[in-house]
Amino acid sequence: MAGIEHRYVEVNGLKLHVAEAGGGNPAAAAVVFLHGFPEIWYSWRHQMIAVAGSGFRAIAPDYRGYGLSDPPPQPENTTFADLIGLLDSLSISKVYLIAKDFGARIAYIFSLLHSDRLFGIITLGVPFRPPNRHHTVLNHLNEGSYVSRWKEPGRAEADFSRFDCKTVIKNIYILFSRTEVPTAVKNQEIMDMVDSSTPLPHWFSEEDLAVYCSHYEKSGFQTALQVPYRSLHEEFDVANLRVEVPALVIIGGKDYSLKFPGVEDYIKSGGAKTYVPKYETAYLPEGCHFMQEQFPDQVNRLIISFLTKYS
């Protein structure tokens, strides 16, 4: 993609694939983008170009075992702990983090452990929650929900293996673009919830799908299922639960994650402000789970406004 360069960075014994824009200015503040599942660096393509065009250095890695990054030696036991090592390898002392989906959890935990390395945080669809309390939401999910199904070792792999990579990514994008938490009925698998004739969302092209497939054909899905779905109960020894840096949460009004138990009430109550004093929210009423791809111009304006405000 024009304006974006690629390289590999050695982190914790693995070569991580990193996409970068605006790296020609050594004085530019760094903005690191953290993707969700089933995404890769490419999901931030619109934001990277916009941020670089506003004078920042945009960096988007593929997590270990995702896309073009090396898989860990034991995918079934892996966690994501590469962010501090990535910054050190790139000689970046301080960053803005922009994250979505489970990437938001990585960003928030980083903010609690390394607040001196942060200018601020933007998350899409995910407000701050103390890191050891995510399981309280998950414990109330229906047995047929995609989270419940995919956290079972081997179940998603068996489900996905019935289809080619293109169909798996397509089905997930269709399901995750809807307003309800993807939930299968008894004796139905998650992939069976999408009719083969259902088109992709209009903002996600066949060319976009081909980029995803070219990455996942290398990595497969095993590590991507371990992190996040099979490591959600991981405990963190964090004494200080106060996020001191400015934080913006962009909420999509049609993001299915609002339907997770208690999430919408938690957002409306402003509960996150208990832990994040400099907490701001913005709403995109029609925004779905992939709002950064669905409404790139709107998301870009919000991001650049925040970055400029706290520069």
N, C-alpha and C positions, 0 to 999 in steps of 0.2 A: 504493500500500500504506500502510495507516494507520501513522503514526509516522515515516514517511520523507518527506523533502522533496527537491525537485529544483531544480537550477539549472545554468547554464552558466558556465564559467570560461575566460577567455582565457589560453591558454598557448602560447607559441611560434607565435603567429599563427593558432592554431586555437581554436575553441570546443569545450571538452571538457564532456561531460555528467557531472555529479556528483550522486550520491545521498547524502543526509546524514541522520543521526539523532542526537539529543542535542546539537544545536548551540546550544541556548539557554543553555547554561552556559559562559561565556567562560573559566572557570578549568579546565574539563575537559581532560584529556590527550587528544590526538587519536590515533585508531587508523585507519590507512588500509588498506583491503582491495584486493588486487590479484588480479584474476581470471585464469583460463586460457582455453583455447579449447575449445569454441565459446561460452564464457560471456560474460556481461555483468555489470554491477553486481548484477543481480537474484540471481545465484547465492549472494550473501552476505546475502540478506534476513533469514534467521533469526539470523545472527550480529550483524547491525547492531542489531536490536531488543534483543537480549540485552546487548550491550556498552553501548548507550546506557542501558539500564535499570540498569546497574551503575555509572553515573556518568561514562562516557567519551563522547567525541565520535566517532561512527562516520562514516567517509567512504569511499565506494566510487565511483571513476570508471569510466566506459567509456573504454578506451584510444582513442587516435586511430584513426579508421577503424572502430571497433567501435560497434555499437549506435547511440546518438543523438549521438555525438561526430562532429565534422567529420572527413572523410577528409583525408589529406595530399595535396598537389598531385601527388606522384609515388608512388603506392602501391607500385609495383614496386621502389622504392629506399629505402623508409622503414625506420626502426628506432624502437624506443620509447625516447625520451629526454625524457619530459615530467614525470617525478616531481618533480624538484627545482623545476621551474618551477611545478608545481601547488601545492606547499607554499608557495612564495614568494607566489603569487597569493592564497592563502588566509591569508597571514600566520601560518603555522605554523612555529615554529622547531624543534620536535622531535616525533617521532612513534614510535608502535609500528607495525610493518608486519606484516600478515597476508596470506599469499600461497599460491597453489597452482599446480600445473602450471608453465608457463613464467613465470608471475608470480613464482615463487620465484627464478628467475634474476635478474629485475629487482631484487628485494628484496636478494639477496645482493651483487650488484654495487654497489647503492646503499650497502650497509653497508661496503664496502671503500673507496668513494670519499668517503662523507659520514658517517662514524661519529659525528661530533659532532652529527648531526641525528637520532640514533636512541636510543630507550630499549631496544628489543628487537625480535626477529623471531620470528614463528611461521610455519612452512610446513607445508602438508599434502602428505605423500607424497614430498617432495623434500628430501634432505639436502644440505648444502653440498658443492659441488665447486668447485675453482678454475675461474674463468669460461672459461678457454681450453682446458679439458679435456673439455667436453661432447661435442666431436666424436669423441672416442675411443670413446664408447658408440655414437654414431650410425653410425660406420664399420662396426660389426659387426651392424647390423640387416639382416634379410632384405630382398631387393629388393621383395617384396610388402607389406612393412609400410606402415602408413598414413603414417608419417613419410617414408619413402623415396618413396612415391607423391606425397604432397602437396608435397614440396619442389621437384618438377618444375614449373616455370612452365606454367600452362595446363591441367595434367592434372586437378587437383581441380575447377577451374572447369568443365571439360567434363563431368566426372562429375556434379557438383552440378546443372548446368543441365538435366539430364534430369528433375529433380524440382522440386516447389515447395518453398518455404522450410521449411514445416512438416515435410515428409518428411525433408529434409536434417538438420535439428536433431534430429528424433526418432531417425533412424538413428544419428547420432553418439552421442546419449545412451545408446542401447541398446548399441552396440558398446563404448563406453568404460566401461560398467557391468559388463562381463564381466571375467573373471580373466586372459584371455590378450591379448597385444598384437594388436590388429586387423591381420590379415595376409591379403591376397588371394592367390589362386592365379594362375597364368599366364592371361592373357586375361580376368581378372576385375577389376572396379573395386571400390573400397572400399564404395560405396553398395550394390553388389549382394550384399554379405555379409549383409544383413538382409532376412528375409522380410517382406513387407508386412503379414502377419497378426500379427507379433510385437508384443505390447503394450509400452507404456512401463513403466519401473520404477514400482512402486506408489507411491513417494514423490515422483514427478514427474507432476503432473496435466496434463490438457489445458489448464487455465487457465494453468499455468506455461509450457507450450509456446507458448501464444498470446502471452504477454508477449515471449518470445524472438523470435518471428516478427515482431512489431510493430517490434522494434528492427532485426533483420537485413534486413527489407524496405527499410529506409532505407539501411543501410550496405553491404549486400552482403557478400561474403566475400573480396574481393581483398586488402585490407589485412590482414585477419585471417589469411590464409594466408601473407602475407609475414612477418608477425610473429606466430607464431614460426617457422614451418617453413622459410622461405627466408632467414632471418637467423641460423640456429643456428651458423654458422661465423664469425660476426662476432668479431673479435679485440678485446680490451680491454687497454689499456696500464696494467696494475695491478701495481705493484711489491710492495705489501704484501698478502699473502693471508691475513692473520689477522683474523678477525671478533671484535671486542672486546666486543660487546654480548651479553647473554643470548639464547639461541636455543632454541626448542622445535620439534621435528619430530614431527608426528602421522602415524603410519604406519597405513594401512589394510591389513589382512591379505589382502584380496581385490582390492587395487588392481593392475590389470594392469601398471602401471609398475614393479612389483617384478620383472617378467619381462624388462625391458630388460637386456642383457648386463652382468653384474657388479654390478647395483644392489643386489640383496638381500644379496650377500656384503659389499659395501661398508658397508651399513647395519649388518649383524650384527657386523662387525669394529670398528665405532666409528671408522672412518677419518676421519670428519668432525671428531672431537675434536682431530686434529692442527692444524686450522685454526680451530676454534671452541672455545676452552677452556670456555666456559660453555654447554655443549651438553647438551640434555635430549631424551629421546624418550618418546613415549607411543604405545600400540598400541590400535587398535580392530580386533579379530580379524576381524569381518565387514565392515569398512569397504571400500568400493569407491573408485573414482577420484573420485566426487562425495560423499565422506563427509559434507561439511558440509550437504548437502541430504538425504542418506540418514539420518543420525543427528544431527540438529541439536542435540538436548539434550546428548548426550555431548560433541560438539565444543565447544559453548558452555561447558560446565563446565570443560573443559581450558583454553580461551582465557581465561576470566575468572579462573581460578586463577593463570595465568601473569601476566596483567596486574596483578592485585592483589599478587602476590608482588614484582613489580619496579616498583611504583608509588612 
